[in-house]
Amino acid sequence: MIFDGKKFAEEIIAKLPRRKAKLAIFLDPGNVSGAKYVQKKIEVAKRLGVEIVMNKIDGSEDGIMVQLPHPRAKELIANIPPKKDVDGLREDSPYQPAVVRAIVEILNNAPSDPPLNLRGGRKGVILIVGCRGFVGRKLMQVLPNAIGMDKGDFDPSTTLRADVVISTTGQKDLIDSDMVRDGFIAIDVGYPDAEFTPAALAKASFYTPVPGGVGPVTVACLFTNLLVECG
């Protein structure tokens, strides 16, 4: 089953409150793929009545985010007040990172028999590839029983027993068919390139495509943080 991220995101957006809010976004002009994400955020913001301002702040913002990658990311993120860090990029942010929230929402709705247990158990062997990166580390915090693996430390005895494989490395075609078992669930956080090969996805019972999988849901979860958690 191919996950329809756009449809799922629309279901989340439809439930969000419509209220005045202001979101500041910092985008590096050279970040072409990031610019596409920002455009999607602007489109959703218009529907929700949220004002978007680019590359500047004046203190009136309800939320501030940095579209990664950005050459000044460390400096910009350090200067975001924690309560306005709606993308959850600061270590002391009160918000779950939008991409992490998106992944958890997707897993909670992934078809599985017996139902997937995110806390572990017989139907809950979750493998996070790229556990040392920001997304991987945050996922390990919310999925404490998950197994973490760096992209250079593949262990077939671990990958082949995983019910869920979440790849967050940014490396194209990293995971091939000989690394996964039949019927597994594939969550691909890569963009713009997929981290699972077509052969690997052919063995999946459920997977998030690239594009159109995790990305749209991440945008919806960003506005959940802004309009619900922040509100």
C-alpha positions in Angstrom: 0.0 0.0 0.0 1.3 3.4 -1.0 0.6 6.1 1.6 -1.1 9.2 0.3 0.6 12.0 2.2 -1.4 14.7 0.5 -4.7 13.2 1.4 -3.7 12.5 5.0 -2.3 16.0 5.4 -5.6 17.5 4.1 -7.4 15.5 6.8 -5.2 17.1 9.5 -5.5 20.6 8.0 -9.3 20.4 7.8 -9.4 20.0 11.6 -7.2 22.9 12.4 -8.7 26.1 13.8 -8.8 29.2 11.6 -7.3 32.1 13.5 -4.9 34.9 13.0 -1.3 33.9 13.5 2.0 35.0 12.1 4.8 32.7 11.0 8.3 33.9 10.1 10.4 31.7 7.8 14.1 32.0 7.2 15.1 30.5 3.8 18.5 30.5 2.1 18.0 31.8 -1.5 20.2 28.9 -2.8 18.0 26.2 -1.2 16.0 25.1 -4.2 14.4 22.1 -2.6 13.6 24.1 0.5 12.0 26.8 -1.5 9.5 24.2 -2.8 8.6 23.3 0.8 8.2 26.9 1.8 5.8 27.5 -1.1 3.7 24.6 0.1 3.7 26.2 3.6 2.6 29.5 2.1 -0.2 27.9 0.3 -1.5 26.1 3.4 -1.0 29.3 5.5 -3.3 31.3 3.1 -6.1 28.7 3.6 -5.7 28.9 7.4 -5.5 32.7 7.6 -1.8 32.6 8.8 0.4 35.5 7.8 3.9 34.5 6.4 6.9 36.8 6.6 10.2 35.9 5.0 13.7 36.3 6.4 12.8 38.9 9.1 11.3 39.2 12.6 9.9 42.0 14.6 8.7 40.3 17.8 5.1 40.1 16.7 5.5 36.5 15.3 3.7 33.6 16.9 6.2 31.2 15.4 9.6 31.2 13.8 11.2 28.5 11.7 14.4 27.9 9.6 14.0 26.0 6.4 16.9 23.6 6.3 19.6 23.5 5.1 20.6 27.1 5.8 24.2 28.4 6.1 23.2 30.3 9.3 21.0 27.6 10.7 22.9 27.3 14.0 22.9 31.0 14.7 19.2 31.5 13.6 17.9 28.6 15.6 19.8 29.7 18.7 18.0 33.0 18.5 14.5 31.6 18.3 12.6 32.0 21.6 11.7 28.4 22.6 8.0 29.2 22.7 8.1 30.4 19.1 10.1 27.4 17.9 7.1 25.7 16.2 9.3 23.5 14.1 10.9 22.0 17.2 14.5 22.6 16.1 15.8 23.7 19.5 16.8 21.1 22.0 14.7 23.1 24.6 11.7 23.6 22.3 8.3 22.8 23.9 7.1 21.4 20.6 7.7 18.0 19.0 9.6 18.6 15.7 7.0 18.8 12.9 8.7 15.9 10.9 8.8 13.7 14.0 5.2 14.4 14.7 4.4 13.6 11.1 6.2 10.2 11.3 4.4 9.2 14.5 1.0 10.2 13.0 1.7 8.1 9.9 2.8 5.1 12.0 -0.3 5.4 14.1 -2.4 5.2 11.0 -0.4 2.5 9.1 -2.4 -0.7 8.5 -0.9 -3.6 10.3 -2.3 -7.0 11.5 -1.8 -7.3 14.4 -1.8 -3.5 15.1 1.6 -1.9 15.2 2.8 -1.3 18.8 5.0 1.8 18.8 6.3 1.0 22.2 7.7 -2.3 21.0 6.6 -5.9 21.3 5.9 -8.7 18.9 4.6 -6.4 16.2 6.7 -3.4 16.9 10.4 -3.9 16.0 11.2 -0.4 14.7 14.5 0.4 13.2 15.7 4.0 12.8 18.5 4.4 10.2 20.3 7.6 10.7 19.8 7.7 14.5 22.7 10.2 15.1 21.1 13.0 13.0 18.6 15.5 14.3 15.5 13.6 13.1 16.8 10.3 14.1 17.7 11.4 17.6 14.3 13.0 18.2 12.6 9.9 16.9 14.6 7.8 19.4 13.2 10.0 22.2 9.6 9.5 21.2 10.0 5.8 20.2 12.2 4.7 23.1 12.1 1.0 22.2 13.3 1.6 18.6 16.6 0.3 17.5 19.0 3.0 16.2 21.5 2.3 13.5 23.9 4.7 11.6 23.9 4.5 7.9 27.4 2.9 7.9 26.6 0.2 10.5 24.1 -2.1 8.7 23.5 -5.4 10.5 21.4 -7.8 8.4 20.3 -9.7 11.5 18.7 -6.5 12.7 17.3 -5.0 9.5 15.7 -8.3 8.4 13.6 -8.6 11.5 12.4 -5.0 11.6 8.6 -4.5 11.2 9.2 -0.8 10.5 12.3 0.8 8.9 12.5 4.6 9.1 15.3 6.1 7.0 16.4 9.6 7.9 20.0 9.8 6.4 19.4 11.8 3.2 21.3 9.2 1.2 19.7 8.1 -2.1 18.9 4.4 -2.6 20.5 3.5 0.7 18.2 0.6 1.6 17.9 -2.2 -0.9 15.8 -5.4 -1.0 18.3 -7.6 0.6 18.2 -5.5 3.8 14.5 -5.8 4.5 11.9 -8.5 5.0 8.7 -9.1 3.2 5.7 -7.1 4.5 7.7 -4.5 6.3 6.7 -0.8 6.7 8.9 1.8 5.0 9.0 5.4 6.2 11.2 7.4 3.9 12.2 10.9 5.2 14.5 11.6 2.2 14.0 14.6 -0.1 14.3 15.1 -3.0 15.7 11.6 -3.4 14.2 8.4 -2.0 16.3 6.4 0.5 14.6 3.1 -0.3 15.2 1.5 -3.7 12.2 0.4 -5.8 13.2 -3.2 -5.1 13.0 -2.6 -1.4 9.7 -0.9 -1.6 8.3 -3.9 -3.6 8.6 -5.9 -0.4 6.8 -3.4 1.7 3.2 -3.8 2.9 3.0 0.0 3.4 5.4 2.8 2.4 5.7 6.5 2.1 6.6 7.7 -1.4 9.1 10.5 -2.2 7.7 13.0 -2.9 4.1 13.0 -1.5 4.7 11.0 1.6 6.1 12.4 4.8 6.6 15.9 3.4 2.9 17.1 3.1 2.2 15.7 6.6 5.2 17.5 8.0 3.7 20.8 6.7 0.4 20.0 8.3 2.1 19.2 11.6 4.0 22.5 11.5 0.6 24.3 11.5 -0.7 22.0 14.2 2.2 23.2 16.4 1.5 26.8 15.4 -2.3 26.9 15.7 -3.1 24.2 18.3 0.0 23.7 20.6 1.1 27.3 20.4 -2.5 28.7 20.7 
